[in-house]
Amino acid sequence: MKVLGIDYGTKRIGVAIGDMETKVAVPLRLLEIKDLRLEKSVSAEPNTDTKYLESVLHQTIKKVGDDILQFHFNTALSSLMILVNQLEKQPSISRPIFDTLLLLLAPFAPHLAEELWEERHRSSIHAVAWPRYEKEKAETGTLTIIVQVNGKVRGNFTANRGETEEILKKTALVTPNIASWIAGKEIRKTIVVRDRLVNIVV
């Protein structure tokens, strides 16, 4: 029995992954899908938005796993497409995130997933355990960021979970009450603990 949408979905994801591998650093072979010849490579360095991507990734792990158990293959592929669309927007992708994407793809495109997996691993992708869902990493939303000046709490602001360090630094500097503590002083360094605090050292 042919499941409508599965063939198109896997080809669309396959083409996207072939293009996406230019973001994952080491040059690999050329991948041919429906007469498209796409260069592949995958970066070992994570981009600055890894926290957000991890959130989307773990939401996808749960959704795809649950859908497969219920034989909801079309909705599982739809969730994979959402993840792929997010990854395509990134300047680079970490190797662990890319590998997890291949593991999620394997039940739907076993040969493609195996070929890409074997470029970097000695074992078969089909002998690897299903990715582990971590609820805390799947959480999204806003949280309160503490702003310190020389290690002392001087204010706070609200930010999206997984916000980049650059945005957290800029927001901290314009947070009410902070200007008076740093006025006329040289900022020697700014320490950011993502999702927790910004410490301005003067």
Order of alpha helices (4+ residues) and beta strands (2+ residues): alpha-beta-beta-alpha-alpha-alpha-alpha-alpha-beta-beta-alpha-alpha-beta-beta
